[in-house]
Amino acid sequence: MTVTEIVFLLLAATAVVSAVLAMTSGELVHAALWLVVTLGSIAGCFVLVTAEFVAGVQVLVYVGSVVVLVIFALMLTRQPAAGPSAEVTGNRWVAALLGLVATIGLGATVIAGFHGQRIEGRRIGTAASIGDALFHDWVLPFEVLSGVLLAALIGAIVISRSGSEH
């Protein structure tokens, strides 16, 4: 194993552990901070697979914007700190089982699809390679997604305005 592979495994393990801590934390602010650790670890993994542009976008958009927005919303809403619930329902165990099944299924799919392939000296995460793929191979899906996001934005504005009139 090379040093890069060891660091990648450490970052991946950190991402998994911090994601589990984000999901199981009783405090919303602590969950948001564990989410920062998870997203930072994922950005580190992107750097190690030579996707520096994607790592930068990960840090700027998710860590720098989304998590800050979540923490800001938590502070503005002044929600009471809810401790962990003493009541454990059957739904929690069903959700954990389904999550485990999904993880095993996705892992098997990725292993079957990419078994034996290695990234050797290819620059797949640069701005040039992403722009080339986006504007040559993925133009139609990109435009469809733009339309869907625009429709969602208009729908959110309509819903928020109709809710304030009542």
N, C-alpha and C positions, 0 to 999 in steps of 0.2 A: 504494500500500500504506500502511495506517495503521501507527502505532507498535505497536498491539496485535497486528496480524498479524505484524509483524517479530519482536516478542518471542516470540510463539507459535512461529514457525518456528525461532528460536534455541533455545527450550526443547525443541521436538520433535527438533531435530538433536542436542542434548545428550543427550536420552533415548536416541536410537538409538545414538550413539557409545558412551555409557557401558554400554548393554546389550550391545553387541558386545564391549567390554572385559571385562564381567563374565563373558561366556561363554568368552572366550579366555584369561583370566588363569590362570596356572599355580598361583597361591597361592589357597587357599580364602578366607582372610580378605580378600585384595584383591578377590576376586570379590564377596564380601558387601558390601564398601564401595562398589564400583562399582554394586551393586544399589541402595544407598541413594541414590546420585546419580540413577540412572534413575527411581526412584520419586518422588524429590523434584521432578524435572523434570516428571513426569506430573502431580503435584499442582499445579505452577505452571500447566500447561496447563488443568487444571480451573478454576483461579481465573480465567484469562483468558476462559473461555467461561461465566462467571457461575455456576459450580457450586461455590460456596465450601464448602457442607456436604460435598460429595463430596471436595473437596480436603482438608478437615479430617479426614475419616474415612481418607483415603489416608495422611495423615501419621501419624495416631494408630495405625491398625491395622497398616499395612504397615511403615512406617519405624520406628515406635515399638515395635512388638511382634514382628512376624515376623522382621525382620532382626536385631533384638537377640536373639531366640531362636536364630536360626541361628548367630550369633557366639558366644553362650553355649554352645551345643551343641558347636561346634568347639573351644572352650577346654576344655570338660569331657572330651571324648573323647580329647584329646591325640593326635590323628592326626598322623603324620609329614607334614611338608610335602613334597608330591610335586611335583617340577618338571615342566616340560612334557615330554611323551613324545617321544622321538626317532623313534619309529615312527609313520608316518602310514598308516593303513589306507584302503582304498577306501570304507569306511563313512562316513568323515568327509566325503568329497566327495559321496557320495550324499545325506547329510543336508543339506549346504549347498545342493545343487541342489533338493531337496524344499522346504527352507525358502524359497528364492528363488521357486519356483513358488507356494507357499502365500501368500507376501507379494504377489506380483503378482495372484493370484486374489482375495485379500481386498481389496486396493486397488481392483481393478476393480469388485468388488461394492459397496464403499462409494461409489465415484464414481458408479456407475450408480444406486444407490439414493438418493443425496442430492445429485445434481448440480443446482446452481442454487438450492438452499435456503440461507437465511441465518437466523441467530438474531438477531433484532432486538428487543432490549428485553425478551425473555421470560426469566423467572427459572425455569430448569429444574432447577437444582441446589440449591435451597433445601430445608430440612427439611420445610417445608409441602408443597411440590410432590412430593417423594419419598414422604412419608407418604400423601398423597392417592392417588398412583398405586399404592403398595404395598397399601393397604387397600381400594381400590375395584376396580382393574383386575387386580391380581396376587395376590389373596388365596389362591386355590387353588394356584398354583405355589409360593408362599411356604410354605404349609403342607406341601406334598409335599416340598419341600427340607428343611424342618425334620425330617420323618420320616426322610428319607434320611440326614441328618447324625446323627440319633440312632442309627439302625441302624449306621452306620459307627463311632460311638463305642462302642457295645456290642460290636461285632465286634472292635475294637482291644483292648478290655479282656479279652475272652475269649481272644484270641490271645496277649496278653501273659501272662495267667495260666497258660495251658496250656504255654507255652514255659518258664516258670520252674519247673514241677514236674519236668521231665525232668532 
